[in-house]
Amino acid sequence: MLMTTENGIRLSYHDQGNGPAVLLLTGTGAPSSVWDLHQVPVLRAAGFRVITMDNRGIPPSDEGTDGFTIDDLVADVAALIDYLDAVPCRVIGTSMGSYVAQELALARPELLDSVLLMAACGKSSLVQRELAEGEAKLIEQGIELPPAFLAAVRAMHNLGPATLADDDLAGDWLDLFAAAGSWGPGVREQLLLSALPDRLEAYRSIKVPCHVVSFEHDLVAPPSAGRELADAIPGATHRTIPGCGHFGYLENPEAVNRELIRFLRTESRETLGETA
């Protein structure tokens, strides 16, 4: 389904089920369909109305080839929540989607019930910034790396060591990454946004209930960065899911889904606690 914002931005979304609204926000370069295999069925079975969207930069949403900012992505999400009459909304983000959710919690807290932030941080490391900006430059210059090499780089960047050590399992992931192909100009803009500035001080003003979920072997947003983010957000809690990398919600979906449901059903966030 498609909606057009007041600013003329076309957004693609899916709205399924009944119950309290949960909006899922993807990471850089990912279509909304990444949630369909593992998260959407589980959340619907748990009694939630599940909304997914393609962020600006991912067709059939507008690609935003003229450029866009994090504030633009936040405005897109706010417009969709209003359009679907989904207030108060529970928002689950991963990676860049978490960045959008963090900024939404600052800008439009009245829209939100609670926020769960996966693979999240309050600032990117120097290496992560250089990697994101370098890949954006490759897209800008029209340089296409060999598909098998690009797939291997993405696997090393996003998966945990157990997956990478299993040739059969890793081979399936390599096939998936290779099939995804090269990224276009819209993702270039997302890459530039995914290199977070230091927003930790700003996040001390967030008043929406937040829970941060890190993945044990995440190289992009390691557990230490997740704990740092949770410490900055008043009242936020943190948990680390073992045995997976940056794509933990796909690599270890059973554990992640249990954590999602636990948070969404918990009336008192004090019971969440912290695990190593």
N, C-alpha and C positions, 0 to 999 in steps of 0.2 A: 504494500500500500504506500501511497505517496501523499505528502502534505507540502504546502508551500508557505513559508514564513512571511511575515509582513515585509521583510526585506527582500522577498523574491527568491529565497533559497529553497530549493527542492530537497526534501528529506525522505528517504525510504525507511519504512518501519514495518514491524509485525506486532500485532496485538492479539494475544491468545489467552483464553481462560477467564475465570472470574475470581473474585476475592481481592485481597490487598494487592495494590500494584507494585511490581518489582521491575525496574528498568535496568537492563544489562548494557554496559558500555565496553566496547572492544578496544584493543591496543592498536598500535601503529600498523597500518597496512592490512588489517584484518576485517573481513566482511562480517556482518551480523550472523551469518550462518554458522560461524564457529561455535556458537552456543547451542545449536540445535541438537547435536548428538547426545550431549551429556547433561547440560544444565537445564535447558527448557523443559524436557519431560519430567525431570525430578521436581522442579519448582511447581509445575502445573499439578503434578500428583499430590504435592503438599498443600494445595489449595490456594495458590497464588495466581493472580493475573500477571502474565509475563510479557513484557514489552522489550523488543530488541530493535536496534536501529543501525543503519550504516552511517558512520560519521561522515561529515563533509570531507571530501577527498576520495571516498569509496563509492563508485557507481553502484546502483542507479541514483544515489544522492548526488548532488552537485559536486563536481571535482574540485572546484575552488582554485582553478589554475592561475587566477590573478592574485592568489595569496590569501591567507586568513590567519587569525590570531587565536590564542587560547580563549580570549573573551568571545570570539565568534562562535567557537564550539560550545562554550557554556550557554550562549544565547540560543543556539540551536536546540540544545537539550531542554532548556527552560520552555521554549516555544512548543516543543513536542509534548511535554508534561501538561502544559496548559491546554493544548489542543485536544488531548485525549482525556481531559478531566481526570487526571490521575493523581491529584493532590489529596493527602500527603503521600509522596512516593518514596519507596525504598529503592536506593540506587546501589548497584554493584558494578564496580569498574575493575579493569585489569590494565596495568601498565599505563599507556597514555589515557585510557578510559578512566583510570583512577585519578590522574592529574586533572581531567575535566571535572570529575566528581568532587575533588577537593576544592577546586575553584568555584564550583556551583554551590557548595556548602557555605562558602564565604559570601557569594554574590546574591543568592536567592534561597536562604535557609527556610523561608516560609513554604517552599514547595516540597520540602523533604521531611520524611519521617526518620530515616536513619541512612547511613552510608557504610558500605563495606568496600574496603580498598585492598585489592590484591596486587602483588608485585609492584608495590608503591614505594615512593620515597618523597622527601621534601626538597631534595636537590639532587641533580645528577653528578656522577663522578666525572673527572676530567676525561678519562678513557671513554666513558659512555657518550659524552658530548662530542668528542672527536670522531667516534665511530658513526654516530647519527649524522653529523654534518658532512662527513666524508661520503657516506652513502647517498645523501641528498645531492652532493656535487656530481657523483657518477650519473645520477638520473638527469640532472640538469645538462650535463655534457653529452648525453645520449650514449654513454659507454655501457655496453651489455657484457657482463661477465659470463663465462661458460656456465650453463645451467647446473651442471653437476657440482662445479666449484661453489656456486652461489648457494646451492642447497646444503652443501657441507658446512659452509660458514654459518648459515642460519641454524643448522642443527647444533653446532658447537656453542652458538650464542644463546640458545633457548632451551636446551634439554639437559637433563641431569646425567651424571656419569654412568648410572646403571643402564639407562636407555642407550647411551652412546656405546657402551661396551657389548651390547647385544646386537650382533650384526643383522639378525633377522628383523628385530624391532627397529633398529636404526635404519635399515633399508626401507622399511615402510615409510618412515618419516622423510627420508631423502626423496622418495617418490612423490610424497605429498608436497614437499617444498618445491621440487622441480616442476610439478604440475601447476603450481601457483604462478610460475613465470616471473617476469621482471615487473617491478613496480612503476607506476606512471607518475605524472606530474602532481596529481592530488596527494599521493603518498609522500612525495618529496616535501610538500608543505607540512605534512604530519611529522615527518622525521625531524624537521627543523624545530617543531614544537616539543618533540619528545625529549629534547635536551633541556631539562628543567633548570631554570635559575634557582638560587637559594630562596625558597619560599617558607622556610621554617618559622620565621618570626611572624609572618602574616597569618600562618595557620594557628597561632595561639589565640586568634580571635574566633575560631570556628566554635559554634555552639550546638551544632547538630550531633547527635550520638554517632560515633564512628568506631569501627573495628578494622584493624589493619591485619591482613593475612600475608605473610611472607612465605617463600618457598626455599627450602634448605639450601639448594645448590644454585640459586638464582644469581647470575653474574651481573645482571642489569640493575636489579634492585635487591641487593642481598638482605638477609634478615637484620643485620645491623642498621641498615638504612630504614627498614620498616619500623624497627623499635624507636629509632630517632624520630621518625614521623609521628608515631603514636605518642611519644613523650611530649611532642610539641602541641598536639591537639588536646585541649582540656578534656579529661575524662575518657580519652580513647584507650582501647585495649588492643592487645597484639597477640598473635599466635603464629607459629611457624609450622607449615606442613612439611613433613620429612620426605626425602627421597625423590625430589623433582626439581626442575629448573624453572626458568622464567615462564614457560608454558605449563605450569603446574595444573591449571584447571583442565587441561587436555591430557597431560601426562599422568596425573594421579587424580582422576575425576571423582572417584568414590570418596576419598578423604576430603577433597575440596567441597563436594556437595554436602557432606555431613556438616562441615563447618558453616556453609551458607545457611542451611536449614536451622542449625542450632542458633545462629545469630538472629535470623529472621523471626524465630519463634520465642526468643528469650525476652521476657518483659523487663528483667533487671540485668543491665550489662555488667553488673558487679560479679555475676556468676561466670563470666567468660574466662577471666583470669589470663595468665601468661604461661606459655610452655616454651621450652627450649627448642 
